């Protein structure tokens, strides 16, 4: 049984669409230049924040917020991990 002309046109248009998608540029394969230094900085700031908190017996880096200093330190570390997921 012969195929309909409509079906043939649809298949040709799909083939043409696939060729157009092949020509489109892809997302860049490299990370932005700023990503790695900012990621490492967040890891180090968070680590130093927590170390200072323990070494000074919970008096510093910010004296008035007591144990919330741990939350601040882990927030910096969490930001570092979220940036690490974008690193290529």
PECOR-V368405 format. One record per pair of residues at least 24 apart in sequence whose C-alpha atoms are under 10 Angstrom apart, sorted by sequence separation. I is the first residue (numbers start at 0). GAP is how many residues later the second one is. If there is no record, write none. Layout:
i=I gap=GAP
i=I gap=GAP
This chain:
i=45 gap=24
i=48 gap=24
i=49 gap=24
i=45 gap=25
i=47 gap=25
i=48 gap=25
i=45 gap=26
i=46 gap=26
i=44 gap=27
i=45 gap=27
i=46 gap=27
i=48 gap=27
i=44 gap=28
i=45 gap=28
i=48 gap=28
i=43 gap=29
i=44 gap=29
i=45 gap=29
i=46 gap=29
i=42 gap=30
i=44 gap=30
i=45 gap=30
i=46 gap=30
i=41 gap=31
i=42 gap=31
i=44 gap=31
i=45 gap=31
i=41 gap=32
i=42 gap=32
i=43 gap=32
i=44 gap=32
i=45 gap=32
i=41 gap=33
i=42 gap=33
i=43 gap=33
i=45 gap=33
i=41 gap=34
i=42 gap=34
i=45 gap=34
i=40 gap=35
i=41 gap=35
i=42 gap=35
i=44 gap=35
i=40 gap=36
i=41 gap=36
i=42 gap=36
i=43 gap=36
i=38 gap=37
i=39 gap=37
i=41 gap=37
i=42 gap=37
i=38 gap=38
i=41 gap=38
i=42 gap=38
i=38 gap=39
i=40 gap=39
i=41 gap=39
i=38 gap=40
i=39 gap=40
i=37 gap=41
i=38 gap=41
i=39 gap=41
i=41 gap=41
i=37 gap=42
i=38 gap=42
i=38 gap=43
i=39 gap=43
i=35 gap=44
i=38 gap=44
i=39 gap=44
i=34 gap=45
i=37 gap=45
i=38 gap=45
i=37 gap=46
i=35 gap=47
i=38 gap=47
i=34 gap=48
i=35 gap=48
i=38 gap=48
i=34 gap=49
i=35 gap=50
i=34 gap=51
i=35 gap=51
i=34 gap=52
i=35 gap=52
i=34 gap=53
i=31 gap=54
i=30 gap=55
i=31 gap=55
i=29 gap=56
i=30 gap=56
i=31 gap=56
i=29 gap=57
i=30 gap=57
i=28 gap=58
i=29 gap=58
i=28 gap=59
i=27 gap=60
